[in-house]
Amino acid sequence: MPLKVKDVHDILEERAPSRLMESYDNVGLMVGDMEQEVSSVLVALDCTLEVIMEAKEKGCSLIFCHHPLIFQKPSSITTDKLLGRKIIELISSGISVYSSHTNLDSVQGGLNDILMSLIGVKESSVLDAAEGEAGSGIGRFASLDKPVKLSELVDSVKEALGLEFARYSGDDGKAVSKIAVISGSGQSFFGAAVKAGAECIITGDTTYHHVSDLREEGVAVIDAGHFGTEWPALKVFSKWLESKMKEMGFENSVVLAESNSCPYKCR
């Protein structure tokens, strides 16, 4: 029995239901045909033109990306706009695109829980719980087994996520025993993290004034980057996806995009 896009949809919808997405979000099949047969799946954080070209070169007929290709309804699909060029290239190449975004962040066992696990935390609670969905919601909060110096926590986060660097604020010698983790861009949940009692918040996409205020309040922040806090967790999830497909009798491969990278450079 050949694997179809709808089969991957059913797997992902069961694992991370679309009802868990945030109100502003857009998830599911972005481009393509539910009845299309899938050769192999290319996993990426973003559906960039480079990722699309990689899918073509590797013969992947489905791109599974975390960030939605179509976030807001476009007014037109033309080659003079980046989104239009992507969509036209995908359709002409017979490649479908599927996205699981904040629903995958939120669900129990999703990216936030995986991120917690990667940094060595076994048990955590939901920071901003989804109504009526036990164990699901944005962000996670945990008490560490024993206090650790902020400088040591920064080093362990870098090592766990494979990062060369991480921005952070706070006293290097500060003893941290309670942390909040919000994968991707978590600044809008700083209030919830502080209310929960977090002494350090691990996330990405932070800005000066918010971090400055938290530093004055004695709350440390580790900004490991949007890409840095999501891609390592998505790689782990991709292994689950391939395993689930094989469990269902499909032998199609799940491939990590090599062209998928953080847009920022440091020197």
C-alpha positions in Angstrom: 0.0 0.0 0.0 1.6 3.3 -1.1 2.0 6.1 1.4 -0.2 9.1 0.6 -0.2 12.7 1.9 -3.4 12.0 3.8 -1.7 9.2 5.6 1.0 11.5 6.9 -1.8 14.1 7.7 -3.7 11.4 9.8 -0.5 10.5 11.7 0.3 14.1 12.5 -3.3 15.1 13.2 -3.5 12.3 15.7 -0.2 13.2 17.3 -0.6 17.0 17.4 -4.3 17.8 16.7 -4.9 21.1 14.8 -7.3 22.2 17.6 -4.2 22.9 19.7 -2.9 25.6 17.4 -2.9 29.2 18.6 -5.7 31.4 17.2 -3.2 33.3 15.0 -1.7 30.2 13.5 -2.2 28.2 10.3 -1.4 24.5 10.2 -2.0 21.5 8.0 -1.6 21.0 4.3 -0.3 24.2 2.8 0.2 23.2 -0.8 -0.6 19.9 -2.5 -3.0 17.0 -2.8 -4.1 14.7 0.0 -4.3 11.8 -2.5 -0.8 12.3 -3.8 1.6 9.4 -3.3 4.6 10.2 -1.1 8.1 9.0 -2.1 9.9 10.3 0.9 9.5 13.1 3.5 11.9 16.0 3.8 11.8 17.6 7.3 12.7 21.3 7.7 12.0 24.1 10.1 11.2 26.5 7.2 10.1 25.9 3.7 12.7 28.0 2.0 13.5 28.0 -1.7 16.7 26.1 -0.8 14.7 23.4 1.0 12.3 23.1 -2.0 15.3 22.6 -4.3 16.7 20.0 -1.9 13.4 18.2 -2.0 13.5 18.1 -5.8 17.1 16.9 -5.8 16.4 14.1 -3.3 13.1 13.1 -4.8 11.1 14.0 -1.8 7.4 14.6 -2.7 6.4 15.9 0.7 8.0 18.6 2.8 7.1 18.5 6.5 8.0 21.9 8.0 7.4 23.3 11.5 6.8 26.9 10.4 3.8 27.4 8.1 4.6 28.3 4.5 1.4 30.3 4.3 0.9 32.2 7.5 -1.5 34.8 6.3 -3.8 34.7 3.3 -1.9 36.0 0.3 -3.5 38.6 -2.0 -1.9 37.0 -5.0 0.4 34.1 -6.1 2.9 35.6 -8.5 6.6 35.2 -9.3 7.4 38.7 -8.2 6.9 37.7 -4.6 8.9 35.2 -2.6 5.8 33.3 -1.4 4.5 33.1 -4.9 7.7 31.8 -6.3 7.8 29.1 -3.7 4.2 28.0 -4.2 4.5 28.0 -8.0 7.8 26.0 -7.8 6.2 23.5 -5.4 3.1 22.9 -7.6 5.2 22.6 -10.8 7.5 20.1 -9.1 4.6 18.1 -7.6 5.8 18.6 -4.0 3.3 19.0 -1.2 4.0 21.0 2.0 2.5 20.2 5.4 3.0 22.2 8.6 2.5 21.4 12.3 3.4 24.5 14.2 2.0 25.7 17.6 -0.1 22.5 17.8 3.2 20.6 17.8 4.7 23.0 20.3 1.8 22.7 22.6 0.9 19.0 22.6 2.1 16.7 25.4 5.2 15.1 24.2 5.7 17.8 21.5 8.6 20.2 20.9 8.5 21.9 24.3 8.6 18.5 26.1 11.3 17.3 23.8 13.3 20.4 24.4 13.0 19.9 28.2 14.2 16.3 27.7 17.2 17.4 25.6 18.4 19.8 28.3 18.1 16.9 30.9 14.8 17.7 32.6 12.6 14.6 33.0 9.5 16.1 34.6 7.8 19.4 34.0 4.5 21.1 34.0 2.7 23.2 31.3 3.5 26.9 31.6 0.4 28.3 29.7 -2.1 25.4 29.6 -4.5 24.8 26.7 -8.1 24.8 27.9 -9.5 21.4 28.3 -6.3 19.6 27.1 -4.5 18.0 29.9 -0.7 18.2 29.6 -0.8 20.5 26.6 -0.1 24.2 26.2 2.7 26.6 25.4 5.9 26.4 27.3 7.1 24.2 30.2 8.1 24.8 33.8 10.3 22.7 36.0 12.2 22.5 39.2 15.7 21.2 38.8 16.9 18.2 40.9 19.6 20.5 42.4 20.4 24.2 41.9 23.0 25.0 39.2 25.0 28.2 38.5 23.6 30.2 35.6 27.0 30.0 33.8 26.9 26.2 34.0 23.3 26.1 32.9 24.2 28.2 29.8 27.0 25.8 29.0 24.8 22.7 29.4 22.0 24.3 27.2 24.6 25.0 24.5 26.0 21.5 24.6 22.5 19.9 24.6 21.3 21.8 21.6 24.6 21.8 19.7 25.1 25.5 19.8 28.3 27.5 19.4 26.9 30.4 21.4 23.9 31.6 23.3 23.0 35.1 24.5 22.1 35.3 28.1 21.5 37.8 30.9 21.9 37.5 34.7 24.6 36.9 37.3 26.9 34.1 36.3 27.1 32.8 39.8 23.3 32.9 40.4 21.9 29.6 41.6 19.1 28.5 39.4 16.6 25.8 40.6 13.4 26.7 38.7 13.3 27.2 34.9 10.8 27.9 32.2 11.3 26.7 28.6 9.5 28.1 25.6 10.7 26.9 22.2 11.0 29.4 19.4 9.8 32.9 20.2 8.6 32.9 23.8 8.8 36.5 24.9 5.0 36.9 25.0 5.0 34.3 27.8 7.5 36.0 30.0 4.8 37.1 32.4 3.5 33.5 32.8 7.1 32.3 33.4 7.7 34.9 36.1 4.3 34.2 37.7 5.2 30.5 37.9 8.4 31.4 39.8 11.0 30.8 37.0 14.5 32.0 38.0 15.7 31.5 34.4 13.8 31.5 31.1 15.2 29.5 28.1 13.8 30.6 24.8 14.6 32.6 21.6 13.9 35.9 19.8 14.2 38.0 22.9 14.5 41.8 22.8 16.5 44.3 24.8 13.9 46.0 27.0 12.1 42.8 28.1 15.4 41.1 29.0 16.6 44.3 30.8 13.5 44.5 32.9 13.8 40.8 33.8 17.4 41.3 34.8 16.4 44.0 37.2 13.8 41.7 38.7 16.5 39.0 39.2 15.2 36.6 36.4 17.9 35.3 34.1 17.2 34.7 30.4 19.0 32.3 28.1 18.3 33.2 24.4 19.4 30.1 22.5 17.8 31.4 19.4 14.5 30.6 17.5 16.3 28.0 15.3 18.4 26.7 18.2 15.4 25.9 20.4 13.3 24.3 17.7 15.4 22.4 15.2 17.0 20.0 17.7 13.6 19.1 19.0 12.1 18.7 15.5 15.0 16.4 14.6 14.0 14.1 17.4 10.3 14.3 16.4 11.3 13.3 12.8 12.6 10.0 14.2 9.3 9.4 15.8 7.5 10.2 12.6 9.6 7.7 10.6 9.1 5.0 13.3 5.4 5.6 13.3 5.2 5.2 9.5 7.2 2.0 9.7 4.9 0.7 12.4 2.0 1.3 10.0 3.7 -0.7 7.3 5.2 2.2 5.3 8.9 1.9 4.4 9.2 5.5 3.1 12.2 7.4 4.5 12.1 10.6 6.5 15.1 12.9 5.6 16.4 15.9 7.5 17.0 18.9 5.3 20.7 19.7 5.0 19.9 23.2 3.6 17.9 24.0 6.7 19.9 26.5 8.8 19.6 29.5 11.0 19.5 32.7 9.0 21.8 34.5 11.5 25.6 34.6 11.3 28.0 35.6 14.0 31.7 36.7 13.7 
